[in-house]
Amino acid sequence: MTITEIQNEIIEEFSMFDDWQERYQYMIDLGKTLPLISSEYKTDDNIITGCQSKVWVHANMNNDKVEFTADSDAIITKGIIAILIRVFSNQHPKDIIEGNTEFIDTIGLKEHLSPTRANGLVSMIKQIKMYALAYQTQLN
Amino acid sequence: MINVDKIREDFPILNRKVNGKPLIYFDNAATSQTPQQVIDVIVDYYSNYNANIHRGVHTLSQEATDLYEGARLKIQKHFNAKHNYEIILTSGTTHGINLVASSFSSLLEKGDEVLVSALEHHSNIVPWQMLCERTGATLKVIPMNEQGELIMSDYEALLSQKTKLVFVNHISNALGTINPIKKIIEMAHEVGAAVLVDGAQSCPHIKPDVQDLDVDFYVVGAHKMCGPTGVGLLYGKEEWLNKLPPYQGGGEMIDQVTFEKTTYAGLPHKFEAGTPNICGGIAFGAAVDYLNGIGFDAIASYEHELLDYATQQLLDIEGLKIYGTAKEKTSVISFNIQGIHPYDIGTILDKMGIAVRTGHHCAQPIMDFYKIPGTVRASFAFYNTKQEIDALVEGVKTAKMMLS
């Protein structure tokens, strides 16, 4: 599936919910499906420090596609990461670089990607794109 | 007695909704809300009196100066300083601390010791570390116990003829502990050390008497006590303020300037370089009037009632632990629920319109002491209600259910 197709799929899943509590509950459940970063990569080098919750991200290349694993010490942050990784993992570097995150707004979780929110997610998206850019350079 | 319904009418912000729910504001230790009486003063200043002060001969400047200096007198009276020129108006608590730390450099030398309490906010740690780096003095820490109280016997043991300065907050922002500052000051003075008390957290709850405390420096931010941000107080004893060199150079703080030599203005202007936050200073005075109109005894007793009520209700939640259980504490509750990150709880509460603080509260050493990344902190003011606390308790229960 392309990035856009996955995003549309997620939008459809979230459209089933009427209130914030159901959306959050679903996001928290999605957090449990996050492909967890293996402990050898869960190091300070791979940490993205938001002010309050910690986020770890690791990437590797498999058949010209970038695979991401991650973790966070906060459950809600972990849920958002799971959504982002579902969108961007197993995609070509070029598509990741060009991909946007506007769907997060559509599913009613916009506040989590605010640059002023101290959860490290904006930095995480930057990091995902940086990995993609690095792999794209390798492919060229 | 507090008539909370009537008081709430003074705070327009309490009528707004957040995420579709009525705002419940429990982040008072970070900043307090502003009553209409103070907002009116700000609007009135810019509508009728805006001018630069102290040097204009024109009427507007004279009037603005009278208002500003009038506010200084109100603040002097409130803190019971002996002289109005011992009241230095700053940009806030942090500014006051940095002013003293910077100016004190000239009075310290290698081998001197400065003591800081384990309960401090980063702003009452970092400036002193910088001071020690500049002067070669040594920073030592007064430890605390599990309840979040300073260990007075350890403090006594740390004091010596080498001790030149002691820094301690009146009330801890992270835990709410009220420190025995009168005793701390008395003991420091026995070895000839000066004491700076960070009053950022005490000023909304109690009315400190700087002469009775015999404190050397006392710092406060107006926004913690229903005033605006960007203005605060540094009280300093006259003898200390005369001993310290100026902090910043500029207009207002000079007597005579030539390219060969400048002589400085007298107190308080020596420490008030540049155009001050005039409107902020006047509004600070209005905030002091407002709080005194309600009365600090009434405020303290009502807030204590809220604290006891909230403590009981929250402790009924299984797995909830309160950090900071000092015998003397103010209306701050720092807590965690076992296995749940404070950030998650804060996020869920926000969805319900409840504003709390999460994180390390700029007091990482305290978090390290308890070996936790942070806490959820609910801090109550005299305009909060028991119904709001009920909503908080329900919110925490919901968050726990969703996050477990």
Interface residues (C-beta under 8 A of the other chain):
Chain A: W20 Q21 Y24 Q25 I28 C51 Q52 S53 K54 D73 A74 I75 I76 T77 A118 N119
Chain B: N19 I340 H341 P342 Y343 D344 T347 I348 K351 T358 G359 P373 G374 T398 M402 L403
